[in-house]
Amino acid sequence: MDVAQTVALGAIAGLTIFLGLPFARMQARGRGARVFMGGVSAGILVFLLFDILSHATAPLETAIGNRSWSDLAGLAIVYAAGLGVGLLGLVYVPRWVRRARAGNRGVGPGAMAVVEGSEQAIRAETLGLGMTIAIGIGLHNFSEGLAIGQSAASGAMSLAALLIIGFGLHNATEGFGIIGPLVARDVRPSWRWLVAVGLIGGGPTFLGTVVGTAIDSQILFVACLALAAGAIINVLGELIVAGRRASWDLTLWGLFAGFLVALTTDLVLVAAGA
């Protein structure tokens, strides 16, 4: 397997995220199923958060072990900045956008307009939450692509192959993480939206593989992971609050199931020696 084949397979590994996305088009059978699915989404994201932070922190720990204080300072700044932008940027940027939109349009008269507006607002908010999850997962998957590409560039093709298989299986569960909030709120997205979030969430695995074959940068690696971690913390807060309001026990069962599913796929990588 040469580098070109590795890049092609890296794209396939990222696009397995599409396997779970079509379930968002199916009608949930009841409120309980929707709440449970929201918990599953949260569980997958909790596992991803632990996985992301462990990988993002490892280069800082290595720098401490090597007594490389200049490297540590640079990585720490990137780590903190990425985490802050990922966490707080998702709070302030949408707020600025809403204010700009509110200033450019009037408010329709009548109670019906208020009701329709609230329904549209809930749908827009839910789709925005799903898109935010896709962005966070995409940043995470970009770092996975970097690992694949750097393995191939260093000549470790067997390791690259194992990473492709493992990440492909793991990414298949991430589609459910994206659509969980939509299923929980009974919002059916368009196929165009599903294609968009699939490319945003899974496409960066391909991009990371391409970049990884040419560039070996710990700064870029840490920056992507820190941004992803910040975004996921933000989203988890919203999912947990919504789940507690709806049904805390169902949410926790879903979270438990989602965490175990994500853990199982990760253990496949460990068993394969990747």
PEBEL-V898920 format. One record per residue. N is the residue number from 1. SS is DSSP state (~ for helix, > for strand, _ for the rest). BURIAL is 1 if it has 24 or more other ideal C-beta (glycine too) atoms within 12 Angstrom, else 0. D_CENTER is the distance of its C-alpha to the mean C-alpha in Angstrom with 2 decimals. Layout:
# PEBEL-V898920
n:ss:burial:d_center
N:SS:BURIAL:D_CENTER
N:SS:BURIAL:D_CENTER
This chain:
# PEBEL-V898920
n:ss:burial:d_center
1:_:0:28.86
2:_:0:28.87
3:~:1:26.25
4:~:0:26.17
5:~:0:25.53
6:~:1:22.74
7:~:1:21.01
8:~:0:21.59
9:~:1:20.26
10:~:1:17.14
11:~:1:16.53
12:~:1:17.20
13:~:1:14.82
14:~:1:11.90
15:~:1:13.45
16:_:1:13.66
17:_:1:10.49
18:~:1:13.26
19:~:1:15.11
20:~:1:13.53
21:~:1:13.24
22:~:0:17.06
23:~:1:17.39
24:~:1:16.46
25:~:0:19.85
26:_:0:21.78
27:_:0:23.66
28:_:1:22.88
29:_:0:26.19
30:_:0:26.31
31:~:0:24.92
32:~:0:24.42
33:~:1:22.23
34:~:1:20.02
35:~:1:19.79
36:~:1:19.13
37:~:1:16.21
38:~:1:14.67
39:~:1:15.32
40:~:1:13.80
41:~:1:10.42
42:~:1:11.03
43:~:1:12.27
44:~:1:9.43
45:~:1:7.28
46:~:1:10.59
47:~:1:10.99
48:~:1:7.83
49:~:1:9.13
50:~:1:12.51
51:~:1:11.72
52:~:1:10.12
53:~:1:13.06
54:~:0:15.57
55:~:1:14.93
56:~:1:14.87
57:~:1:18.05
58:~:0:19.89
59:~:1:21.20
60:~:1:22.58
61:~:0:24.34
62:~:0:25.72
63:~:1:27.09
64:~:0:28.81
65:~:0:30.28
66:_:0:31.62
67:_:0:32.94
68:_:0:31.36
69:~:0:31.23
70:~:0:30.61
71:~:0:27.49
72:~:0:26.36
73:~:0:27.02
74:~:0:25.06
75:~:1:21.99
76:~:1:22.25
77:~:0:22.49
78:~:1:19.43
79:~:1:17.49
80:~:1:18.80
81:~:0:18.45
82:~:1:14.81
83:~:1:14.02
84:~:0:16.39
85:~:1:15.21
86:~:1:11.55
87:~:1:13.03
88:~:0:16.19
89:~:1:15.49
90:~:1:13.46
91:~:0:16.67
92:~:0:19.33
93:~:0:18.29
94:~:0:18.02
95:~:0:21.22
96:~:0:23.00
97:~:0:22.08
98:~:0:23.44
99:~:0:26.55
100:~:0:27.16
101:~:0:26.94
102:~:0:29.17
103:~:0:31.70
104:_:0:31.93
105:_:0:32.64
106:_:0:35.06
107:_:0:34.72
108:_:0:36.33
109:_:0:39.27
110:_:0:39.70
111:~:0:37.92
112:~:0:36.46
113:~:0:34.66
114:~:0:33.14
115:~:0:31.98
116:~:0:30.57
117:~:0:28.89
118:~:0:27.23
119:~:0:26.01
120:~:0:24.60
121:~:0:23.01
122:~:0:21.29
123:~:0:20.03
124:~:0:18.88
125:~:0:17.18
126:~:1:15.35
127:~:1:14.29
128:~:1:13.23
129:~:1:11.07
130:~:1:9.40
131:~:1:9.15
132:~:1:7.74
133:~:1:4.73
134:~:1:4.82
135:~:1:5.78
136:~:1:3.71
137:~:1:1.89
138:~:1:5.53
139:~:1:6.96
140:~:1:6.34
141:~:1:7.77
142:~:1:10.37
143:~:1:11.59
144:~:1:11.95
145:~:1:13.92
146:~:1:15.95
147:~:1:16.95
148:~:1:18.08
149:~:1:19.96
150:~:1:21.59
151:~:1:22.75
152:~:1:24.33
153:~:1:25.90
154:_:0:27.48
155:_:0:29.02
156:_:0:27.13
157:~:0:26.57
158:~:0:26.59
159:~:1:23.73
160:~:1:21.78
161:~:1:22.59
162:~:1:21.46
163:~:1:18.07
164:~:1:17.70
165:~:1:18.72
166:~:1:16.61
167:~:1:13.31
168:~:1:14.31
169:~:1:14.93
170:~:1:11.82
171:~:1:9.62
172:~:1:11.97
173:~:1:10.75
174:~:1:7.10
175:~:1:8.98
176:~:1:10.51
177:~:1:7.62
178:~:1:7.38
179:~:1:11.19
180:~:1:12.10
181:~:1:13.08
182:~:1:14.97
183:~:1:16.88
184:~:1:17.64
185:_:1:19.23
186:_:1:20.75
187:_:1:19.37
188:_:0:19.74
189:_:1:17.93
190:_:0:19.77
191:~:0:19.31
192:~:0:18.84
193:~:1:15.83
194:~:1:14.30
195:~:0:15.20
196:~:0:13.70
197:~:1:10.14
198:~:1:10.65
199:~:1:11.90
200:~:1:9.35
201:~:1:6.44
202:~:1:9.17
203:~:1:11.84
204:~:1:10.90
205:~:1:11.79
206:~:1:15.16
207:~:1:15.45
208:~:1:14.74
209:~:1:17.32
210:~:1:19.77
211:~:1:19.47
212:~:1:19.64
213:~:1:22.90
214:~:0:24.45
215:_:0:23.08
216:_:0:22.72
217:_:0:21.30
218:~:1:20.17
219:~:1:19.78
220:~:1:17.20
221:~:1:15.37
222:~:1:15.43
223:~:1:14.63
224:~:1:11.29
225:~:1:10.32
226:~:1:11.95
227:~:1:10.31
228:~:1:6.75
229:~:1:8.69
230:~:1:10.49
231:~:1:7.99
232:~:1:6.72
233:~:1:10.52
234:~:1:11.40
235:~:1:9.61
236:~:1:10.98
237:~:0:14.30
238:~:1:14.52
239:~:1:13.73
240:~:1:16.23
241:~:0:18.81
242:~:1:18.75
243:~:1:19.03
244:~:0:21.89
245:~:0:23.72
246:~:1:23.50
247:_:1:24.20
248:~:0:23.28
249:~:0:24.50
250:~:1:22.62
251:~:1:19.38
252:~:1:20.08
253:~:1:21.01
254:~:1:17.79
255:~:1:15.82
256:~:0:18.19
257:~:1:17.77
258:~:1:13.97
259:~:1:14.20
260:~:0:17.02
261:~:1:15.43
262:~:1:12.53
263:~:0:15.37
264:~:0:17.60
265:~:1:15.52
266:~:1:15.15
267:~:0:18.90
268:~:0:19.60
269:~:1:18.65
270:~:0:20.98
271:~:0:23.68
272:_:0:23.59
273:_:0:24.17
274:_:1:21.13
